[in-house]
Amino acid sequence: MLAAARRTRTRIALLPEAIRPRSAAEAHAIQDAVTAALALPVGAFKASVPADGSAGMRAPIYASAIQASPAHFTVADVPQCGVEGEVAFRFRRDLPHRPAPYAREEVAEAVDALAAIEVVTSRYADSDAASLLDKLADNVSNGGFVPGAVVTAWRGLDLGKLAVTLSVNGAPVLSQIGGHPTGDPLGIAVALVEMMREAGGVREGQYVTCGSCTGLRYLKPGDRCRVDFAGLGTAEVSFVP
């Protein structure tokens, strides 16, 4: 059902009760089955770590849904036109499967940082009725990813406390310091590497986007959105009717 919704660019009812995921592991298994059914290469991941310290969550972002900034998405592809300004990383080398965990410093040495916009849209017709696990099974409502230019000299930046401005059609709608859910975007990248270490690892050129610093905002067809992170750069997306 989820794979068909992506192929046909349609929205569906919630999954039948008998096959709705009841754990993060089941939701991740559904993600992996959808990815296999679509046979699409994965160009990025989104990842999060709950505040209660429980196991992290990840979701693939397909390479076909990645557009470099300034990006243009058609409303037919992403009808909800959701946007989140995020700190992301790009892997400069493979971090493959291995028995031992990866240290934080190993991950830091393997990535460049960047500003990004995650484009949000759900395969569920009533996304408000979808539980967290339902959304996790649907790649956490990912519709696309817009990376800005990479910054190699990012280690001196406090990525959890950057000044960030979100603008819509040239007018600022949010301006604040920080806003990341954990205050540690790199920690989310480390968690993603650990989640993927048992599932084949991550590859050179893939991205990980590490959680919204601006909240989720739904825009309209024709709108243009830009996020600016002080010291890190910008990303921009427009929604084409």
N, C-alpha and C positions, 0 to 999 in steps of 0.2 A: 504493500500500500504506500509506504513512504517513498520507495524507489519510483513507483509509477507517478506519484505526485510530482516528483522532481522532473521526470521525463516529460510530462504533459503540462507542466507549469500550472497545476491545479491545486486546490486545497481540499482536504479531506476531513471527515469527522474523526474524533479520537479513535485510537485503535480499540478493537473489541476487548472487553474486560479480560477475556481468557488469555490474551496475548500482550496486555499492557505490561511494561517492565515493573518489577517489584524490588529492584535493587540497581545500584549504579552498574554493577557487573552485567546485569541483563540489558540495561540500556546501552552500554558500550558494545555488547554483542550484537544488538540490533544495528547500531551504527556500522559496525564492521561488515555485517551482512548486506546492508544497503550499499556500502562502498564497493563490495565485491560484485553485487548485482549490476551496479552502474558501470563498473570497470573504468572508473575515473581515477587519474592520478591525484594524489594528495599533495597540495602545494603548501599547506599551512595547517596549523592546529590552533584552536582556542583552548585555554586551560583555566582552571580555577581550583582554589583550595578553600573549603568551607571554614568559616571562622571558628567552628567548634573543634577543628583539628582532625576531623574525620578524613577519609580517603579523598584524594583529589579527583577531579573530573576533567575529561578531555573530549574534544570533538574535532573531526577532520574538516578542513576547508578545501574544497576541490580546486585544483589549479585553474580550471575553466572559470571559476568565480573570483579570480584575483585580477584586479586591474590596477596598474600603477597610477598614482596621483599625477594629474587630475583625472579622475575616473568618471565614466558616464554609464549608469545602469538604467535599463529600460524598466518601466513600472510593471510591465508584464512579467518580468523575471523576479522582481522584488516588490510586490504590491503594497506591503506595509511601509516601505520607505523608512525603516528604522535605522538610526545611526548611533554609534557609541565611539567617542574619542578614546584611543587606547595607546599605551606604550607597548611596543612589540619588539621582537628580536628576529634577526635572520642568522641562520647557522652558516658559518664559514667552512665547516667541515662536518663529515659524518660523525655522529656519536652512536655507534652501533650497539647491538646486543652484547652484553658481557655479564659475567656473574656478579662482579663487584659494583656497588653503586657509584655514580659519578659525584664527585665533590663539587661544591658550589663554585670554587675557583676554576675547575676544569670547564664548567659550563660557561662561566664568564669569559674565559679566554677563547671560547669557540664561537662567540656571537658578536654581531654588531647590533646597535639599538636604532630605533626609528619611531617616528610618529605614525599613527595609523588610524583608519576609521574601519570599524566593523559595520557591515551592512546587515541589518536584522530583518528577517521575514520568516514566518512560520508556515509549515505545510498543513497545519491544522486550521480549519475554518474558524473555530472559536478558540483562539490561543489563550484567552483568559481562563478557559475551563481546563487547560492542560496543566498537569502537575509538573513539578520539577523533573521527575523521571521521564514523563512523556516528552518534555522539551529536550532532555538529554538524549533520548532516543532519536530525536529529530535534529541531531548535531547542534543542540542548544540554539535552535532557531537561526542558524547562520544562513545568510543569503549571499554574502560576498565579503571581500576583504580588499582594502585600499591601502597599500603601503606607501609611505613617503620615502624620501631619500635616506639611505643608511648613514649612520654616524659612527665612525670607527673609534673616535676619541671620546667615548661616553662615560668612562670609568669615574671621572670627577663629578658627574651629575648625581644629585640625589633624586633618582627617578620616581620615588614615591611622593616627592614634595615639589614638583615642578609647577610653575605658573602655567595654567592652561586656559585657553579661550576657545569657545565654540561659537561660530558665527553661522547664521542662516541668511542667505541672500545679501551678504555683506554687512549684516547688523549683528553685533555680539548678543547672544542669548544666555551665555554663561561665562563667567570669568572668576577663577578661584585658584588657590594654591592647593596642590595635591588632589585628593579625591579618590585615589586608588583604594579598592576594598581592603587590602592588607597593608598597604604602604610599602610593598616590596615586590615590584614587578619581576625582578630577577629571580626571586624565590619561586614565583609561579613557573618561570622557564625551567628552573631546576626540577620542580615537581613534574612537569611535562616530560622531561628527559627520563626521569625515573619511571613514569608510567609507561613510556614507550620502550624502555630498556628491555622489558620482557616481551615486547611485541614487534621486534625487528629494529628498534632504534629510530633515530631521526637522521635525515640526510642533508648534505650540503645544499644550500639554496632554499630549504624550507623555512617558513616563518613560524613563530608562535606569538600569538597576541594574548595579552596577560590580564585582561579585565578592564572594565570601563572606568575611566576617570571623570566622565562627564554625565553619567547616567544614560538611560535609554530615552531617546527623543524620536517621535514619529513625525516625519515631514510629509509634504504633499508633492504630487507630480509637478515637475518644473522647478522645484526648489534646488538650491545649491548650498552645500554645507562645507565648512572648513574648520579644521581643528589646528590650533597653534600651541605647541609646547615650547616654553622658553628654553633655549639651548639645545633642543632636540629636533625642531623642525615642524613641518606642516604636512597635512594631507587634506585632499579636497575631493568631493564627490558631488555629482549632479544626477537628478532623477529625470529621465527623459520620458515624457508622456507616450 
